[in-house]
Amino acid sequence: MRLPRTSDVVIIGGGVLGTSAAFHLAESGQRNVTLIDKGPIASGTTPFAAGQTGYLNCDRFALKFGTYCIEFFENFEERTGHAIDFHQPGSLRVALTERFKQDLAGRHDAARELGHPVEFLTNDQARELVPTFHPPDDCRILMIPRDGWVEPKSVAVACAAAAVDRGVAIHTGVAALELIVDGGQVRGVRTDQGVIATSKVVLAAGAWTRQFGQKHGLNLCTVPVQHQAFVTGPVRNVLAGQPIVRITEPQIYVRPEQGGLLCGGYGYRPLSVDMNQFPVDFEIAALKADAVYYRQLCQAASKFFPSLREATVVQERRGLPTISPDGRLLVSECDDLSGLIVASACGVGGIDRSPGVGRVVAEIVAGDLSWIPPDVLRVDRFEEDMTADPALRAQCEDTYAHHYHEIY
Ligand SMILES: Cc1cc2nc3c(=O)[nH]c(=O)nc-3n(C[C@H](O)[C@H](O)[C@H](O)COP(=O)(O)OP(=O)(O)OC[C@H]3O[C@@H](n4cnc5c(N)ncnc54)[C@H](O)[C@@H]3O)c2cc1C
């Protein structure tokens, strides 16, 4: 298929955000949409994710956004005929200290107001559901039945397929080199296979988003930070349908994966990267392991899951999710470049949040942002002190390091 010469909208990036944007644009009636990716679909950070979903929040906007996302995963196959590999065993959110026990109570009340059947569990009840979990005596545990996890690549693949069904043209193996700009307005995208004339570009280039913006003098405050998880071989008493366990204070998550445990966590050596430090053909799969991070993560998680001490690691996962200084998404048109819509900074939650991001992108393109307050996700909301790379990176590392500690 030849690259089109013109398109009403061009999406750069075929990870979960770009493919969800493509699906939502087409579903909302937008015609003549083209998505390009320099690799195949889902060739960035997406396939390395743990894929967990978690919609419950005390913040009204975040809850509305999260509820749309969870309903999207629940209904996608029926809506489109394409399957997302979605498991919904629920999650146990565990708080060890007073501050986070209060946060759990807030989440409990928010869910109950919506009529969702969350409940506090005793330690014995939690162990019945997750036999390998050793909860400390004085913790509080909230069971959230609607939580779950997806096989992350399946989200991008299914969204791409449903987008194609609705008329989107997808071109893989096509790299965007730069935007063509005239009078502060996007006029096209120059790719390694020719120019596509367009007045609207959705930049969903994952870890490369900031670097791409720099080519045009834009300071997009979205920084890639290395995140890691590991998967063990089969572990005795792991149940295929057991809930995810998220423990707030040590910032650890553990879920079942093919008879073993998948374990990840935040705050263990937060390390941001400047994509200019890598060669042009760098791929996420080539990211080097931070062995200290893995060791600290395993030590911290073993206190609650002692079987991790003896388990064999069969897979390491790592990638470069993008973080903003305040930990919130960036999804809006740029003030300084008309026609450029950025979709980035989903934290370590891009799979989970991709449906909502796609919906916002479609509303921006349609000029009807009625779903969410437009300022919340604005790309240009940061102060001048975030212009310098070191300050921005330090702030984003700090935000990442406290991901589970953020209380809305
Ligand atoms: C270990 C780990 C665990 C995680 N766990 C979870 C989890 O449990 N739940 C959750 O929701 N999230 C999780 N995440 C985060 C999630 O993976 C990311 O938030 C999400 O994948 C980001 O998607 P994206 O579309 O923004 O970026 P990417 O998946 O990186 O996609 C960007 C795409 O843009 C393309 N691209 C870049 N530049 C160009 C260009 N110039 N021209 C053309 N194409 C270009 C790339 O090839 C790539 O395919 C985890 C991440 C890691 C690493």
The ligand as an ORCA input file, in Angstrom:
! r2SCAN-3c Opt
* xyz 0 1
  C       7.761     -3.121     32.858
  C       6.590     -2.249     32.518
  C       5.377     -2.471     33.146
  C       4.274     -1.673     32.833
  N       3.095     -1.964     33.393
  C       1.979     -1.267     33.041
  C       0.721     -1.632     33.568
  O       0.611     -2.555     34.371
  N      -0.355     -0.916     33.172
  C      -0.278      0.106     32.284
  O      -1.292      0.700     31.945
  N       0.920      0.489     31.777
  C       2.048     -0.179     32.145
  N       3.262      0.175     31.620
  C       3.362      1.425     30.831
  C       2.948      1.238     29.376
  O       3.723      0.225     28.798
  C       3.165      2.560     28.621
  O       2.526      3.612     29.332
  C       2.566      2.478     27.214
  O       2.968      1.307     26.572
  C       2.989      3.695     26.397
  O       2.420      3.563     25.122
  P       2.760      4.603     23.954
  O       1.834      4.309     22.855
  O       2.767      5.981     24.531
  O       4.282      4.333     23.587
  P       4.990      3.145     22.795
  O       4.385      1.842     23.084
  O       6.447      3.281     23.075
  O       4.698      3.478     21.283
  C       5.317      4.541     20.603
  C       5.435      4.146     19.153
  O       5.888      5.286     18.425
  C       6.743      4.834     17.391
  N       7.567      5.982     16.972
  C       8.391      6.732     17.733
  N       8.962      7.712     17.012
  C       8.486      7.573     15.750
  C       8.709      8.279     14.538
  N       9.528      9.332     14.463
  N       8.073      7.846     13.415
  C       7.229      6.786     13.452
  N       6.990      6.079     14.579
  C       7.602      6.475     15.720
  C       7.534      3.717     18.043
  O       8.079      2.833     17.087
  C       6.456      3.049     18.913
  O       5.828      1.954     18.267
  C       4.392     -0.594     31.907
  C       5.630     -0.368     31.302
  C       6.719     -1.169     31.599
  C       8.006     -0.932     30.909
*
